[in-house]
Amino acid sequence: MTLDVQFITMISMIAGGFYLGMALDTFRRLSIYWKQRVFLIYFMEISFWLTQTMLLYYVLFLANSGELRFYVFLAVLLGFSMYRALAASAFKRLLEHVIRVIAAISRFLENMFKTVIVTPVKFIIQLLITIGVFTVNLLLSLVRYIFKIVFVPVFWLLRMIFRMLPQSIQKNLHKIAGFYSTIENTCKKWLKKLHHWMSKRR
C-alpha cells in the first residue's frame, strides 16, 4: 500500500468517524419516536449499526480496496472524537432546528391536505348522503300516497263485492283467510325459534 493510498485511507476514515458521530446523534434523537416498542428498539439498533458498518467499509473499499489495518480503526476513532470535541453541540442545535422545520412543514402539509381534500370530500359525501336520504324519503312518501289513492278505492270495491256475496261464500272465505292466517302465525313462530336457536349456537 503506497503512502498516497494510506493518506487517502486515513482521511476517509477520519471523515467516516466524523460522519458516524453525526449519524449516531441523529439516530439517538429520533429514537424517542420508537422507544416504547421493545422489538422496534432492537430492530432499529441492529439495522443502524449494520448500515453504518457497511457504509464505512464501502468507503474503505473505495480508498484501499477494503484492506483493514489497525490505523483504520484509530482513524475512525479520531474522527469520532473530533466530532465530539468540535462539532457535537453545534450539530445537535442544527438538528433540532431541522426537526422543527420539518415538523412545521409536515403540520402545514397535513392542514393543507385536510383543508383542500379531506374537508371538501367529507362535505360532498355528507351532502350526497343528505340528498339521497331526502330523495328516498320523498319517493317513499310518494309511493305511500299513490298506494293510498289506488288501494283505498280497490279496498272499498272488494268490500262491497264481499258483502254482496252469499253468506256461505263469505263463511268459506273467512275460513280460508283464517287458515292462511294460522299458517302465517305458525311460520312466524318457527322462524323465531330458529333465530333463537341460531343465536344460542353463536
C-alpha positions in Angstrom: 0.0 0.0 0.0 1.5 3.3 -1.1 1.7 6.4 1.0 -0.9 8.1 -1.1 -3.3 5.3 -0.6 -2.5 5.3 3.2 -3.1 9.0 3.3 -6.4 8.8 1.4 -7.4 5.9 3.7 -6.6 7.9 6.8 -8.6 11.0 5.6 -11.5 8.8 4.5 -11.7 7.0 7.9 -11.4 10.2 9.9 -14.2 11.6 7.8 -16.1 8.4 8.3 -15.7 8.6 12.1 -16.9 12.3 12.0 -19.9 11.2 10.0 -20.5 8.3 12.4 -20.8 10.8 15.3 -23.4 12.8 13.4 -25.3 9.7 12.4 -25.3 8.4 16.0 -26.6 11.7 17.4 -29.3 11.8 14.8 -30.3 8.2 15.5 -30.4 8.8 19.3 -32.5 12.0 18.8 -35.0 10.1 16.6 -35.1 7.0 18.7 -37.6 8.7 21.1 -40.3 8.0 18.5 -40.0 4.2 18.9 -38.6 3.9 22.4 -42.0 2.5 23.7 -41.7 -0.6 21.4 -39.0 -3.0 22.6 -38.9 -5.1 19.4 -38.6 -1.9 17.3 -35.8 -0.7 19.5 -33.7 -3.8 18.9 -34.5 -3.9 15.2 -33.5 -0.2 14.7 -30.3 -0.6 16.7 -29.2 -3.6 14.8 -30.2 -2.0 11.4 -28.4 1.2 12.3 -25.1 -0.4 13.2 -25.2 -2.8 10.3 -25.9 0.1 7.9 -23.1 2.2 9.3 -20.6 -0.7 9.2 -21.4 -1.4 5.6 -21.1 2.3 4.7 -17.7 2.7 6.4 -16.4 -0.5 4.8 -17.6 0.7 1.4 -15.7 4.0 1.9 -12.7 1.9 2.9 -13.1 -0.3 -0.2 -13.1 2.8 -2.4 -9.9 4.1 -0.6 -7.8 1.0 -0.4 -9.8 -1.9 -1.9 -11.1 -2.8 1.6 -7.8 -3.6 3.3 -8.2 -3.4 7.1 -5.3 -2.2 9.1 -5.1 -1.2 12.8 -4.7 2.5 12.0 -8.0 2.4 10.1 -9.8 1.8 13.5 -7.7 4.6 15.1 -8.6 7.0 12.2 -12.3 6.2 12.7 -12.0 6.8 16.5 -10.0 10.0 15.8 -12.8 11.3 13.5 -15.4 10.4 16.1 -13.5 12.1 18.9 -13.0 15.2 16.7 -16.8 15.4 16.1 -17.5 15.0 19.8 -15.0 17.7 20.8 -15.6 20.2 18.0 -19.0 19.9 16.4 -21.3 17.8 18.5 -23.0 20.8 20.2 -23.4 22.8 17.0 -24.7 19.8 15.1 -27.3 19.0 17.8 -28.6 22.6 17.7 -28.8 22.4 13.9 -30.5 19.0 14.1 -33.2 20.4 16.5 -33.7 23.3 14.1 -34.1 21.0 11.1 -36.5 18.8 13.1 -38.6 21.8 14.0 -38.7 23.0 10.4 -39.6 19.5 9.1 -42.3 19.2 11.8 -43.7 22.7 10.9 -43.7 21.7 7.2 -45.4 18.4 8.0 -48.1 20.2 10.0 -48.6 22.7 7.2 -49.0 20.0 4.6 -51.3 18.0 6.8 -53.5 21.0 7.4 -53.4 21.9 3.7 -54.4 18.3 2.8 -57.3 18.4 5.3 -58.4 21.8 4.1 -58.1 21.2 0.4 -59.0 17.5 0.1 -60.4 15.9 3.3 -62.9 18.6 4.3 -64.4 19.1 0.8 -64.7 15.4 0.3 -66.4 14.9 3.6 -68.8 17.8 2.8 -69.6 16.3 -0.6 -70.2 12.9 0.9 -72.4 14.3 3.6 -74.3 16.3 1.0 -74.8 13.3 -1.2 -76.0 11.3 1.8 -78.4 14.0 2.8 -79.7 14.3 -0.8 -80.0 10.5 -1.0 -81.9 10.3 2.2 -84.2 13.1 1.2 -84.8 11.5 -2.2 -85.6 8.1 -0.7 -88.0 9.7 1.9 -89.7 11.7 -0.8 -90.1 8.6 -3.0 -91.4 6.6 -0.1 -93.9 9.3 0.7 -94.9 9.5 -3.0 -95.3 5.7 -3.2 -97.4 5.6 0.0 -99.6 8.4 -1.3 -100.1 6.7 -4.7 -100.7 3.4 -2.9 -103.4 5.0 -0.8 -105.0 6.6 -3.8 -105.1 3.3 -5.7 -105.6 0.9 -2.8 -108.5 2.6 -1.0 -111.0 2.5 -3.9 -110.0 -1.0 -4.7 -110.4 -2.0 -1.0 -113.9 -0.4 -0.9 -114.8 -2.1 -4.2 -113.7 -5.5 -2.8 -115.5 -4.9 0.4 -118.7 -4.1 -1.5 -118.3 -7.2 -3.6 -117.7 -9.3 -0.5 -120.9 -8.0 1.2 -122.8 -8.8 -2.0 -121.7 -12.4 -1.9 -123.9 -15.1 -0.3 -123.3 -15.9 3.3 -122.0 -19.4 2.6 -119.2 -18.0 0.3 -118.4 -15.3 2.9 -118.0 -18.0 5.6 -115.8 -20.1 3.3 -113.6 -17.0 2.5 -113.4 -16.3 6.3 -112.3 -19.9 6.8 -109.7 -19.6 4.1 -108.5 -16.4 5.5 -108.3 -17.9 9.0 -106.4 -20.9 7.6 -103.8 -18.8 5.9 -103.5 -16.6 9.0 -102.8 -19.7 11.1 -100.2 -20.9 8.7 -98.6 -17.4 8.7 -98.5 -17.3 12.5 -97.1 -20.8 12.7 -94.3 -19.9 10.2 -93.5 -16.8 12.2 -93.2 -18.9 15.4 -91.0 -21.4 13.8 -88.8 -18.6 12.4 -88.5 -17.1 15.8 -87.5 -20.4 17.3 -84.9 -21.0 14.6 -83.5 -17.5 15.1 -83.3 -18.0 18.8 -81.6 -21.4 18.4 -79.0 -19.9 15.9 -78.3 -17.1 18.4 -77.5 -19.6 21.1 -75.2 -21.5 18.7 -73.2 -18.4 18.1 
